[in-house]
Amino acid sequence: MTTRPSIPAPPYSGGCLCGQVRYTLAARPKAINACHCIDCHKLSGNGHLLMLIAPSEAFSFTGQTHIFHKTADSGRQLDMQRCANCGTRLFHHNLANNTLVFIAAGTLDDPSWAVPTSHIYAERALPTAVFEADAIQVEGQPADRAVLMERFAKIYGDA
């Protein structure tokens, strides 16, 4: 079994490298997901992008962002938001369903508790990838993100 840090109570805060964009998430995430798709390799400069999946209504930000419109490998249309000044990728929304926000976990002020409960595009993971014993591995992207949220709830409870 994976040893996981507990998830602190909300709110959570974070921001970009230069500090001009700040955000707050006022609710607990619904999932902590690592995406291993080729886009996330390139966008993160790493083997995956670790994201909190959270309710949009609990998320707010200040500062100027630049929106990059992208069609993901899955065919979903995304608006990725970066700091307009330093370019840090902060979060994105799926245009077909704006009830969720996907926050880059590395932009949290304290990302130490963000351990993936799920991995998507696991077949594209680099050889150095680490998969937690209790996290699910999904080939490609699931048609419904409920499976990612169910794994999070199984690991952390519905609190």
HELIX and SHEET records of a PDB file:
HELIX    1   1 ILE A   38  SER A   44  1                                   7    
HELIX    2   2 SER A   56  ALA A   58  5                                   3    
HELIX    3   3 ALA A  105  THR A  107  5                                   3    
HELIX    4   4 ALA A  122  ARG A  124  5                                   3    
HELIX    5   5 ALA A  146  TYR A  156  1                                  11    
SHEET    1   A 3 TYR A  12  GLY A  15  0                                        
SHEET    2   A 3 ARG A  22  LEU A  25 -1                                        
SHEET    3   A 3 PHE A  59  THR A  62 -1                                        
SHEET    1   B 8 THR A  65  THR A  71  0                                        
SHEET    2   B 8 GLN A  77  CYS A  83 -1                                        
SHEET    3   B 8 ARG A  89  ASN A  94 -1                                        
SHEET    4   B 8 ASN A  97  ALA A 104 -1                                        
SHEET    5   B 8 LEU A  49  PRO A  55 -1                                        
SHEET    6   B 8 ALA A  31  CYS A  35 -1                                        
SHEET    7   B 8 SER A 118  ILE A 120  1                                        
SHEET    8   B 8 ILE A 136  VAL A 138  1                                        
END                                                                             
